Amino acid sequence: MQQEKTKILKNAGKYVIIRFRILFISQIYVYLCSKKAYMELTKQDRRVLKDIIRIGILRRCEEWLTETSTLINKEYVDDENAFERCMEVTKRSRDFFKEAMRREDYYRNTMIELGIENLLFEGYLTETDFVKCREELRSYILERHQQLKNMRLEKQ
């Protein structure tokens, strides 16, 4: 049974990567909850972190727009036609809409830390984005990110 699932997932391609990210993010969340590795956030901290999350989400939107624009402007190859290209753009748009709705959950107070960690992991946020945070919060976030990064490397 497990071998069949593995075989199906290997053939799924892109789905495997997305599924792996979701599973890994949920593992991070379980790890954080089990270690009580969270920090009490003030109202001001939450406001600043939500602004930082917005920056990361906007960077992802810009990346998606660039990818879509490239796809639309790409030359047709072999048997490809406008209808097939339109269907591909529609599929990517639908997938991105689902992704964007998942990312909107990061604005919830209970998901702020997980959202920050996920955006850092995916590269949409950098250390320089946290200049607006107070020093204690910034060092806590970056230190925890480094710990989770090391944990990922150990698992591989």
SULMO-V40243 format. One line per field, one symbol per residue. ss: DSSP state (H for helix, E for strand, L for the rest). psi: psi as a letter, one per 30 degrees, with the letter a starting at -180 (. if undefined). burial: # if it has 16 or more other ideal C-beta (glycine too) atoms within 10 Angstrom, else .. Layout:
# SULMO-V40243
ss = ???
psi = ???
burial = ???
This chain:
# SULMO-V40243
ss = LHHHHHHHHHHHLHHHHHHHHHHHHHHHHHHHHHHLLLLLLLHHHHHHHHHHHHHHHHHHHHHHHHHHHHHHHLLLLLLLLHHHHHHHHHHHHHHHHHHHHHHHHHHLLLLHHHHHHHHHHHLLLLHHHHHHLLHHHHHHHHHHHHHHHHHHHHHL
psi = eeeeeeeeeeffceeeeeeeeeeeeeeeeeeeeefhhlkkkleeeeeeeeeeeeeeeeeeeeeeeeeeeeeefkkkkcgkaeeeeeeeeeeeeeeeeeeeeefffffkefgeeeeeeeeeefgfkleffgfflleeeeeeeeeeeeeeeeeeeef.
burial = ........................#..#...#............#..###.##..##.##...#...............................#......#..#....###########..##...##..#...##.##..##..#........
